[in-house]
């Protein structure tokens, strides 16, 4: 049995990118990771004992970091130490980002096609969720053909949580790869350290996606998060266990997905005899 911890970014109205990222591992890896993560958070000499790590607060100097007057250098060192924990742990990253504006670059007929119930790829959130489930199921198969996965999302608004539960259920019922998913639930990142790692990865991939697309309204943050994450993100994009298309979907990739839907070349369905 594997556990996958996920977080999402850019779910607010008007966001140029939606990202869902997280990590997959077995119980022993998560126990080892949690011990190392907590040791970094509670290391002596820090300005305060953090109740959790939140990437946005760390980068923007808000929340507990502001309350305890963490310096820029102290925050950057903490960020780097936590990234090192991730890189040294036996946990596998998965990530999916969708440029929301690409849906305005396709025809109404194409949009209607991918919005059909049997496809359900017609919104940025639907597409990002589909791709992260596809990557997670593929990653699970690398652990073993009989492995199953529990997905734990970070808590969010009620409607967002309902979306994830319903989508995983529909994916599991419609695709053969859905057999891998045992359960889906939600956790509080203050109590679940792996969700803090998912938050760190999602924050980085969300910004990286905007940078890579040179989106006109994007402002690079003052906090230099990317050197610490860059190699991990590049490894994720190149990893044979994850789809490079799953890392970032923009207009060309969306058009490619539409063509596969038209040609019935998507994932094998339960009622299909072949791809």
C-alpha positions as CSV (number, residue, x, y, z in Angstrom):
1,X,0.0,0.0,0.0
2,X,1.3,3.4,-1.0
3,X,0.3,6.9,0.2
4,X,0.3,9.9,-2.1
5,X,0.1,13.4,-0.5
6,X,-1.1,16.2,-2.8
7,X,-1.6,19.9,-2.8
8,X,-3.0,22.3,-5.4
9,X,-2.2,25.9,-6.3
10,X,-3.9,28.5,-8.5
11,X,-7.5,27.5,-7.8
12,X,-8.6,31.1,-7.4
13,X,-10.5,32.9,-10.2
14,X,-8.3,34.4,-12.8
15,X,-5.2,32.3,-12.0
16,X,-3.0,31.9,-15.1
17,X,-1.9,28.4,-14.0
18,X,-3.4,25.5,-12.0
19,X,-0.9,23.2,-10.4
20,X,-1.3,19.9,-8.5
21,X,1.8,18.3,-7.1
22,X,2.8,15.8,-4.5
23,X,4.8,12.7,-3.6
24,X,4.2,9.0,-3.6
25,X,5.9,6.5,-1.3
26,X,5.3,3.5,0.9
27,X,4.9,3.6,4.7
28,X,8.5,3.1,5.6
29,X,9.7,5.9,3.4
30,X,7.0,8.3,4.8
31,X,8.1,7.4,8.4
32,X,11.7,8.2,7.6
33,X,10.8,11.4,5.8
34,X,8.5,12.6,8.6
35,X,11.3,12.2,11.2
36,X,13.8,14.1,9.0
37,X,11.3,16.8,8.2
38,X,10.3,17.4,11.8
39,X,13.9,17.5,12.9
40,X,14.6,20.4,10.5
41,X,11.5,22.3,11.6
42,X,12.3,21.9,15.3
43,X,16.0,22.4,15.0
44,X,17.4,24.4,17.9
45,X,18.6,27.9,17.1
46,X,15.6,28.7,14.9
47,X,13.8,32.0,15.6
48,X,10.7,30.0,16.5
49,X,9.3,26.5,16.6
50,X,7.0,26.3,13.6
51,X,3.7,24.5,13.7
52,X,4.2,23.7,10.0
53,X,6.0,24.8,6.9
54,X,4.0,26.8,4.5
55,X,5.9,27.8,1.3
56,X,3.8,30.9,0.6
57,X,4.3,32.3,4.1
58,X,8.0,31.5,4.0
59,X,8.5,33.2,0.6
60,X,6.2,36.2,1.3
61,X,7.3,36.7,4.9
62,X,3.9,36.1,6.4
63,X,2.2,34.0,9.1
64,X,4.5,32.4,11.7
65,X,7.6,33.7,9.9
66,X,6.5,37.3,10.3
67,X,5.3,36.8,13.9
68,X,8.8,35.5,15.0
69,X,10.7,37.9,12.7
70,X,12.5,35.2,10.7
71,X,15.2,36.9,8.6
72,X,15.5,36.4,4.8
73,X,18.6,34.3,5.3
74,X,17.0,32.1,8.0
75,X,14.0,31.5,5.7
76,X,16.1,30.6,2.8
77,X,18.2,28.2,4.8
78,X,15.1,26.5,6.1
79,X,13.7,26.2,2.6
80,X,17.0,24.7,1.4
81,X,17.2,22.2,4.4
82,X,13.6,21.0,3.7
83,X,14.3,20.6,0.0
84,X,17.3,18.5,0.9
85,X,15.2,16.3,3.1
86,X,12.9,15.7,0.1
87,X,15.7,14.9,-2.3
88,X,17.3,12.4,0.1
89,X,14.1,10.7,0.9
90,X,12.7,7.7,-1.0
91,X,9.6,9.6,-2.0
92,X,8.6,10.0,-5.7
93,X,7.4,13.4,-7.0
94,X,4.4,13.8,-9.4
95,X,3.2,17.1,-10.8
96,X,0.7,18.5,-13.2
97,X,0.3,22.1,-14.3
98,X,-2.2,23.6,-16.8
99,X,-2.0,27.1,-18.3
100,X,-5.6,28.2,-18.0
101,X,-5.6,30.5,-21.0
102,X,-5.0,27.6,-23.4
103,X,-8.7,26.7,-23.2
104,X,-9.5,30.1,-24.9
105,X,-7.3,29.0,-27.8
106,X,-9.5,26.1,-29.0
107,X,-12.8,26.0,-30.9
108,X,-16.1,25.7,-29.2
109,X,-16.6,22.3,-30.9
110,X,-13.3,21.1,-29.5
111,X,-14.2,22.4,-26.0
112,X,-17.5,20.7,-26.2
113,X,-15.8,17.4,-27.1
114,X,-13.4,17.3,-24.2
115,X,-16.2,18.5,-21.8
116,X,-18.3,15.5,-22.4
117,X,-18.9,13.3,-19.4
118,X,-17.0,10.4,-20.8
119,X,-13.9,12.6,-21.3
120,X,-14.2,15.3,-18.6
121,X,-11.1,17.2,-19.6
122,X,-12.8,20.5,-20.4
123,X,-11.7,22.7,-17.6
124,X,-8.1,23.4,-16.3
125,X,-8.9,21.8,-13.0
126,X,-10.4,18.7,-14.6
127,X,-7.4,18.3,-16.9
128,X,-4.8,18.9,-14.1
129,X,-6.6,16.4,-11.9
130,X,-6.8,13.8,-14.7
131,X,-3.0,14.2,-15.4
132,X,-2.0,13.9,-11.8
133,X,-4.1,10.7,-11.4
134,X,-2.5,9.3,-14.5
135,X,1.0,10.1,-13.2
136,X,0.2,8.7,-9.8
137,X,-1.1,5.4,-11.2
138,X,1.9,5.0,-13.4
139,X,4.2,5.8,-10.5
140,X,2.4,3.1,-8.4
141,X,3.0,0.5,-11.1
142,X,6.7,1.2,-10.9
143,X,6.5,0.2,-7.2
144,X,4.7,-3.1,-8.1
145,X,1.9,-4.3,-10.3
146,X,-0.3,-5.0,-7.3
147,X,0.3,-1.8,-5.5
148,X,-2.6,0.4,-4.5
149,X,-2.6,4.1,-3.5
150,X,-4.3,6.2,-0.9
151,X,-4.5,9.8,-2.0
152,X,-4.5,12.5,0.7
153,X,-5.1,16.1,-0.5
154,X,-4.5,19.1,1.6
155,X,-7.7,20.5,3.0
156,X,-9.4,23.2,0.8
157,X,-12.8,24.7,0.2
158,X,-15.7,22.3,0.4
159,X,-16.4,22.6,-3.4
160,X,-12.7,21.8,-4.2
161,X,-12.7,18.8,-1.9
162,X,-15.9,17.6,-3.5
163,X,-14.4,17.9,-6.9
164,X,-11.4,15.8,-6.0
165,X,-13.5,13.0,-4.4
166,X,-16.0,12.9,-7.3
167,X,-13.2,13.0,-9.9
168,X,-11.2,10.2,-8.4
169,X,-14.3,8.1,-8.1
170,X,-15.2,8.8,-11.8
171,X,-11.6,8.1,-12.9
172,X,-11.5,4.8,-11.0
173,X,-14.9,3.8,-12.4
174,X,-14.0,4.7,-16.0
175,X,-10.3,3.7,-16.5
176,X,-8.5,0.5,-16.0
177,X,-5.6,2.5,-14.3
178,X,-8.2,3.6,-11.7
179,X,-7.9,0.2,-10.1
180,X,-4.8,1.5,-8.3
181,X,-6.7,4.0,-6.2
182,X,-7.8,2.5,-2.8
183,X,-9.2,5.7,-1.1
184,X,-9.1,9.5,-1.3
185,X,-9.2,11.8,1.7
186,X,-8.0,15.1,3.1
187,X,-5.6,16.2,5.9
188,X,-4.5,19.2,7.8
189,X,-1.0,20.2,6.9
190,X,-0.4,21.3,10.5
191,X,-0.7,17.6,11.5
192,X,0.6,15.9,8.4
193,X,4.1,16.6,7.4
194,X,4.0,15.1,3.9
195,X,1.4,17.6,3.0
196,X,3.9,20.4,3.8
197,X,6.3,18.8,1.3
198,X,3.5,18.7,-1.3
199,X,2.9,22.4,-0.6
200,X,6.6,23.2,-1.2
201,X,6.6,21.3,-4.5
202,X,3.3,22.8,-5.7
203,X,4.5,26.3,-4.9
204,X,7.6,25.8,-6.9
205,X,6.0,24.1,-9.9
206,X,3.2,26.8,-10.0
207,X,5.8,29.5,-10.3
208,X,8.0,27.6,-12.7
209,X,5.1,26.9,-15.0
210,X,4.5,30.7,-15.2
211,X,8.1,31.5,-15.8
212,X,8.5,28.8,-18.5
213,X,5.5,30.3,-20.4
214,X,6.7,33.9,-20.1
215,X,3.2,34.9,-19.0
216,X,2.9,38.7,-19.3
217,X,1.4,39.5,-15.9
218,X,3.8,37.2,-13.9
219,X,6.2,38.9,-11.4
220,X,9.1,36.8,-10.3
221,X,9.0,36.6,-6.5
222,X,11.8,38.3,-4.5
223,X,12.4,35.1,-2.6
224,X,14.8,32.9,-4.7
225,X,13.1,29.6,-4.3
226,X,14.2,28.1,-7.7
227,X,17.8,27.2,-7.2
228,X,16.8,24.8,-4.4
229,X,14.1,23.2,-6.5
230,X,15.4,23.4,-10.1
231,X,17.2,20.1,-10.3
232,X,14.2,18.3,-8.7
233,X,11.8,19.8,-11.1
234,X,14.0,19.0,-14.1
235,X,14.4,15.4,-12.9
236,X,10.6,15.3,-12.6
237,X,10.1,16.4,-16.2
238,X,12.7,13.9,-17.5
239,X,11.6,11.0,-15.3
240,X,10.4,7.9,-17.3
241,X,7.8,7.3,-14.5
242,X,6.0,10.5,-15.2
243,X,4.6,12.1,-18.4
244,X,6.4,15.3,-19.4
245,X,3.1,16.4,-20.7
246,X,1.7,16.0,-17.2
247,X,4.2,18.5,-15.9
248,X,2.9,21.4,-18.0
249,X,-0.1,21.6,-20.4
250,X,-0.2,24.6,-22.6
251,X,-1.9,25.2,-26.0
252,X,0.1,22.8,-28.2
253,X,-0.2,20.0,-25.6
254,X,-4.0,20.7,-25.2
255,X,-4.4,20.4,-29.0
256,X,-2.5,17.1,-28.9
257,X,-4.9,15.8,-26.2
258,X,-7.9,16.9,-28.3
259,X,-6.5,14.9,-31.2
260,X,-6.1,11.8,-29.1
261,X,-9.6,12.2,-27.8
262,X,-10.9,12.5,-31.4
263,X,-8.9,9.4,-32.4
264,X,-9.9,7.5,-29.3
265,X,-6.3,7.1,-28.2
266,X,-6.8,8.1,-24.5
267,X,-6.3,5.7,-21.6
268,X,-7.9,2.3,-21.8
269,X,-11.4,2.3,-20.4
270,X,-13.1,-0.5,-18.5
271,X,-15.5,-1.1,-21.4
272,X,-12.7,-1.1,-24.0
273,X,-10.8,-4.1,-25.3
274,X,-7.8,-2.1,-26.4
275,X,-6.3,1.4,-26.5
